[in-house]
Amino acid sequence: MASIKALAVLDEAVETKARDTSLGFEILFTLLSAACNYRSADLEVRKNEYMKQKEEAGDAFSEPPLENMDDDFVP
């Protein structure tokens, strides 16, 4: 996720340029943007669930750190 976001500039100016260039680029941009938004939302939900479990379990919490479960959690 981090490497894709580093390579892809997902802002309105690029979207307009993609739309003006061709229908194919517009579709590709829309797909990439939607995939990044979906993945970001998934990561946020998983992080919130993890933090809730960690808070509820207290000292008995034994799950591995988020960074060990998925590379996208690495800051």
C-alpha positions as CSV (number, residue, x, y, z in Angstrom):
1,M,0.0,0.0,0.0
2,A,2.7,2.4,0.9
3,S,4.7,1.7,-2.2
4,I,1.6,2.2,-4.4
5,K,0.7,5.4,-2.7
6,A,4.3,6.7,-3.2
7,L,4.1,6.0,-6.9
8,A,0.6,7.1,-7.5
9,V,-0.5,10.7,-7.0
10,L,-4.2,10.4,-6.3
11,D,-5.5,14.0,-6.4
12,E,-8.1,16.0,-8.3
13,A,-5.6,17.4,-10.8
14,V,-4.4,14.0,-11.8
15,E,-7.9,12.8,-12.1
16,T,-8.8,15.6,-14.4
17,K,-5.7,15.0,-16.5
18,A,-6.6,11.3,-16.7
19,R,-10.1,12.1,-17.7
20,D,-8.9,14.5,-20.4
21,T,-6.3,12.0,-21.7
22,S,-8.5,9.0,-22.4
23,L,-11.3,6.9,-21.0
24,G,-8.8,4.1,-20.2
25,F,-6.7,6.3,-18.0
26,E,-9.8,7.6,-16.3
27,I,-11.0,4.1,-15.5
28,L,-7.5,3.0,-14.4
29,F,-7.3,6.1,-12.1
30,T,-10.7,5.5,-10.7
31,L,-9.9,1.8,-10.0
32,L,-6.6,2.6,-8.3
33,S,-8.2,5.4,-6.2
34,A,-11.0,3.1,-5.1
35,A,-8.6,0.3,-4.2
36,C,-6.4,2.6,-2.2
37,N,-9.5,4.0,-0.3
38,Y,-10.8,0.5,0.3
39,R,-7.4,-0.7,1.6
40,S,-7.0,2.3,3.8
41,A,-10.4,1.8,5.4
42,D,-9.7,-1.9,5.9
43,L,-6.4,-1.1,7.7
44,E,-8.2,1.5,9.9
45,V,-10.9,-1.0,10.9
46,R,-8.3,-3.7,11.7
47,K,-6.2,-1.3,13.7
48,N,-9.2,-0.2,15.7
49,E,-10.2,-3.8,16.4
50,Y,-6.7,-4.6,17.5
51,M,-6.5,-1.6,19.8
52,K,-9.9,-2.5,21.3
53,Q,-8.8,-6.1,22.0
54,K,-5.5,-4.9,23.4
55,E,-7.3,-2.5,25.7
56,E,-9.8,-5.0,26.9
57,A,-7.2,-7.8,27.5
58,G,-4.7,-5.6,29.3
59,D,-1.7,-7.5,30.5
60,A,-3.1,-10.8,29.1
61,F,-2.9,-9.5,25.5
62,S,-0.7,-11.9,23.6
63,E,-1.3,-11.0,19.9
64,P,1.7,-10.0,17.8
65,P,2.2,-6.4,17.0
66,L,0.3,-5.0,14.0
67,E,3.6,-4.5,12.1
68,N,4.3,-8.3,12.2
69,M,0.8,-9.1,10.8
70,D,0.8,-6.8,7.8
71,D,3.5,-4.7,6.2
72,D,1.1,-1.8,5.6
73,F,1.0,-1.1,9.4
74,V,4.7,-0.2,9.4
75,P,4.9,3.6,9.9
